[in-house]
Each structure stands twice: as C-alpha cells, then as structure tokens.
C-alpha cells in the first residue's frame, strides 16, 4: 500500500486491523493454554507444576502490559 501511494488513513486502518487480528490470535492461544496446560497442572498433586505454569502465565502477561 505504501509503495502504491495509497492514502495514509487507509494504510493506518489496515495496520490497525492487522494488529487487532494478531491480538485476537494471541488471546486464543492463551485461552487454549490455560484450559489445557494449566488445568492439567492444577490436577497434579505435586505443587511444582502448578507454580511453574502460573509463573509462566504471569511472566507472559507482564510482557503485554
């Protein structure tokens, strides 16, 4: 679009749409992770897997602040 000389507002609109699409995918992956991996770790009687998974998610969320 830039090379084609498209209007700046149209380019910005497309960039925003791409960002929103990526954010949607990120949230879907996080949701899947929490449903599968975290729930599995929570059923484990050993507390280490739970703590590890929770720390992973907290660190991941900190990156997106």
Backbone bond lengths (Angstrom), bond angles and torsions (degrees), N, CA, C in turn:
res aa  C-N    CA-C-N  psi(-1)  N-CA   C-N-CA  omega(-1)  CA-C   N-CA-C  phi
1 X - - - 1.455 - - 1.528 110.87 -
2 X 1.327 115.76 -38.37 1.459 119.67 -179.63 1.526 109.26 -67.58
3 X 1.344 115.20 -48.44 1.459 119.21 179.57 1.527 111.67 -61.97
4 X 1.321 116.14 -29.94 1.458 120.70 179.82 1.519 113.40 -80.62
5 X 1.322 116.77 -6.09 1.458 120.32 178.06 1.520 113.77 77.27
6 X 1.348 116.50 24.70 1.470 119.51 179.47 1.530 110.95 -63.96
7 X 1.303 113.81 158.21 1.465 122.62 -179.09 1.532 109.55 -61.67
8 X 1.312 117.96 134.68 1.467 124.04 -175.67 1.534 112.46 -55.30
9 X 1.312 117.12 -39.86 1.458 120.61 -179.67 1.531 110.11 -62.97
10 X 1.322 117.13 -39.46 1.462 120.66 178.17 1.534 111.15 -65.91
11 X 1.315 116.65 -38.77 1.466 121.01 178.03 1.523 109.88 -64.68
12 X 1.319 117.01 -45.95 1.468 121.19 179.30 1.531 110.85 -61.67
13 X 1.310 117.15 -38.36 1.466 121.21 178.56 1.522 110.38 -63.26
14 X 1.311 117.12 -42.30 1.466 121.12 179.28 1.530 111.18 -67.60
15 X 1.327 117.32 -38.85 1.463 120.72 177.42 1.526 111.12 -62.73
16 X 1.317 115.75 -41.98 1.467 120.57 179.19 1.528 110.63 -64.13
17 X 1.312 116.90 -40.85 1.463 121.34 178.52 1.522 110.48 -63.62
18 X 1.315 117.21 -41.30 1.467 120.77 178.62 1.522 110.87 -64.55
19 X 1.338 116.92 -42.51 1.475 121.06 177.99 1.519 111.15 -60.94
20 X 1.332 116.48 -43.78 1.462 120.56 -179.94 1.524 111.42 -65.16
21 X 1.317 117.18 -37.30 1.460 120.63 178.33 1.525 110.52 -64.68
22 X 1.316 117.39 -43.12 1.469 121.42 178.81 1.524 110.14 -64.98
23 X 1.311 117.68 -41.31 1.463 121.09 178.78 1.530 110.43 -61.57
24 X 1.300 116.74 -40.01 1.459 121.50 178.91 1.534 110.54 -62.72
25 X 1.325 116.70 -42.03 1.466 120.92 178.03 1.523 110.47 -65.55
26 X 1.323 117.49 -43.16 1.468 121.51 178.23 1.530 110.67 -57.15
27 X 1.321 116.33 -46.53 1.462 120.17 -179.17 1.519 111.66 -64.92
28 X 1.309 116.79 -36.27 1.463 121.00 178.30 1.527 110.81 -65.68
29 X 1.323 116.64 -42.56 1.467 120.78 177.86 1.526 110.64 -64.32
30 X 1.330 116.97 -43.37 1.462 120.67 178.48 1.525 110.62 -62.00
31 X 1.313 116.74 -43.05 1.465 120.60 178.75 1.527 110.86 -60.96
32 X 1.318 116.96 -44.74 1.469 120.76 178.38 1.523 110.95 -61.70
33 X 1.328 115.56 -42.55 1.468 120.37 179.10 1.521 110.64 -60.99
34 X 1.306 115.96 -46.40 1.462 119.48 -177.66 1.528 110.89 -65.59
35 X 1.316 117.54 -39.71 1.462 120.30 -179.71 1.519 111.86 -67.48
36 X 1.313 116.81 -40.52 1.463 120.47 -175.43 1.532 112.41 -88.87
37 X 1.308 115.71 -68.78 1.468 120.95 -172.56 1.519 113.31 -66.29
38 X 1.316 116.98 -45.79 1.458 119.73 -176.62 1.520 111.36 -69.50
39 X 1.323 117.13 -42.56 1.461 118.48 179.93 1.523 110.71 -66.29
40 X 1.332 117.21 -34.41 1.466 120.88 176.34 1.526 110.41 -64.47
41 X 1.321 116.62 -44.42 1.465 120.93 179.97 1.518 111.17 -64.69
42 X 1.317 117.04 -35.10 1.462 120.21 -178.86 1.523 112.42 -69.40
43 X 1.313 116.83 -23.72 1.469 120.58 178.21 1.525 112.01 -82.78
44 X 1.306 116.90 -13.18 1.463 122.01 -179.98 1.523 108.89 -74.76
45 X 1.327 117.97 129.78 1.467 119.23 179.67 1.534 113.40 -66.74
46 X 1.309 116.65 -21.13 1.463 121.26 178.08 1.527 108.50 -77.28
47 X 1.341 119.26 125.42 1.467 120.94 -177.24 1.534 114.13 -71.99
48 X 1.316 118.41 -17.66 1.465 120.59 -175.94 1.535 112.51 -62.49
49 X 1.341 119.48 -47.02 1.476 117.69 178.50 1.528 112.90 -59.87
50 X 1.316 117.50 -38.22 1.470 120.69 178.60 1.514 110.70 -61.23
51 X 1.312 115.37 -50.17 1.462 120.67 -178.13 1.524 110.95 -62.40
52 X 1.327 116.20 -40.45 1.462 121.03 179.96 1.517 111.19 -62.63
53 X 1.322 116.98 -48.24 1.473 121.10 -178.90 1.532 111.16 -64.91
54 X 1.312 116.88 -41.05 1.468 120.21 179.82 1.528 109.96 -64.45
55 X 1.323 117.20 -42.05 1.470 120.93 177.82 1.524 110.53 -62.67
56 X 1.335 116.87 -40.71 1.466 120.58 178.44 1.531 110.88 -58.82
57 X 1.312 115.96 -46.14 1.464 120.14 -178.20 1.521 110.91 -67.14
58 X 1.310 117.45 -41.21 1.470 120.72 178.44 1.520 110.24 -61.55
59 X 1.325 117.45 -45.37 1.463 120.61 179.38 1.524 111.07 -63.64
60 X 1.309 117.07 -39.79 1.457 121.15 177.60 1.529 110.89 -62.37
61 X 1.314 117.03 -45.38 1.462 121.00 -179.78 1.525 111.92 -65.36
62 X 1.326 117.63 -34.27 1.472 121.50 177.68 1.515 111.00 -62.29
63 X 1.322 117.29 -33.54 1.461 121.68 -179.85 1.531 111.34 -67.76
64 X 1.318 117.12 -23.30 1.458 121.02 -175.76 1.520 113.51 -100.26
65 X 1.304 118.20 9.75 1.461 121.16 178.47 1.499 110.91 -72.71
